[in-house]
């Protein structure tokens, strides 16, 4: 992206491992941002899991390089797992969001490649998850793709919240 927009590819040198637990080096509760291309599916599901499984006081949000709206199949897949994300809103990432976050988790290749420059104390991890919205086939085949991504996100979010570099 252009330098005037404030967006540039994340330099590899800025990547740091996720530190233990859900507190930062100062012992404060961690603020986590899940970042995806359109903030319609994978990042929304990750936010839902982190909210449902995270400790009290954990601050969680999701955003996209763009905002495509909340995907109804993502909502349905999460509802099958007992988590309601229907009230979440698809948003576009802003510099203000990034200023207050401790960890950014990119959940797709586009977000990983177009990730904005992060503040120096912000750690970043990338989860290369397939995009279930690109699956074609029967309704059941498409729903199964959403469930697979949902289940992988649950495992990764649980590991992240337990302090493992997921």
ZICORQUI-V487268 format. One record per pair of residues at least 12 apart in sequence whose ideal C-beta (glycine too) atoms are under 7 Angstrom apart, sorted by the first residue. I is the first residue (numbers start at 1). J is the second residue. If there is no record, write none. Layout:
# ZICORQUI-V487268
{{I | J} {I | J}}
This chain:
# ZICORQUI-V487268
{{1 | 114} {6 | 95} {6 | 116} {7 | 114} {7 | 116} {8 | 116} {8 | 117} {9 | 113} {9 | 114} {9 | 115} {10 | 115} {10 | 117} {10 | 118} {10 | 124} {14 | 118} {14 | 124} {15 | 124} {16 | 123} {16 | 124} {17 | 123} {17 | 165} {18 | 103} {18 | 123} {18 | 125} {18 | 160} {18 | 165} {19 | 123} {20 | 163} {21 | 163} {22 | 54} {22 | 55} {22 | 58} {22 | 161} {24 | 102} {29 | 57} {29 | 58} {29 | 59} {30 | 58} {30 | 102} {30 | 103} {31 | 59} {31 | 100} {31 | 101} {31 | 102} {32 | 50} {32 | 60} {32 | 101} {32 | 102} {32 | 103} {32 | 105} {33 | 61} {33 | 62} {33 | 63} {33 | 97} {33 | 101} {33 | 104} {34 | 46} {34 | 47} {34 | 62} {34 | 105} {34 | 107} {35 | 63} {35 | 64} {35 | 93} {35 | 104} {35 | 105} {35 | 106} {35 | 111} {35 | 115} {36 | 64} {36 | 107} {36 | 108} {36 | 111} {37 | 64} {37 | 65} {37 | 66} {37 | 108} {37 | 110} {37 | 111} {38 | 64} {38 | 66} {38 | 67} {38 | 68} {39 | 62} {39 | 63} {39 | 64} {39 | 67} {39 | 68} {39 | 90} {39 | 91} {40 | 68} {40 | 69} {40 | 70} {40 | 71} {40 | 74} {40 | 90} {41 | 71} {41 | 74} {41 | 132} {41 | 133} {42 | 107} {42 | 108} {42 | 129} {42 | 149} {42 | 153} {43 | 62} {43 | 64} {43 | 107} {44 | 62} {44 | 70} {44 | 74} {44 | 85} {44 | 88} {45 | 74} {45 | 78} {45 | 85} {45 | 150} {45 | 153} {46 | 62} {46 | 105} {46 | 107} {46 | 153} {46 | 157} {47 | 60} {47 | 61} {47 | 62} {47 | 88} {48 | 78} {48 | 83} {48 | 85} {48 | 88} {49 | 83} {49 | 153} {49 | 154} {49 | 157} {50 | 157} {50 | 161} {52 | 83} {53 | 157} {53 | 158} {53 | 161} {54 | 161} {61 | 97} {63 | 91} {63 | 92} {63 | 93} {63 | 97} {64 | 90} {64 | 92} {64 | 93} {65 | 93} {65 | 110} {65 | 111} {65 | 114} {66 | 92} {67 | 90} {67 | 91} {67 | 92} {68 | 90} {69 | 90} {70 | 88} {70 | 90} {71 | 133} {73 | 142} {73 | 143} {73 | 146} {74 | 146} {77 | 146} {77 | 147} {77 | 150} {78 | 150} {81 | 150} {93 | 116} {98 | 116} {98 | 118} {98 | 119} {99 | 119} {101 | 122} {102 | 122} {102 | 123} {103 | 122} {103 | 123} {104 | 118} {104 | 122} {104 | 124} {105 | 125} {105 | 127} {106 | 126} {107 | 127} {107 | 129} {108 | 129} {108 | 131} {109 | 128} {112 | 126} {125 | 165} {125 | 166} {127 | 156} {127 | 166} {129 | 149} {129 | 152} {130 | 149} {132 | 145} {132 | 146} {132 | 149}}
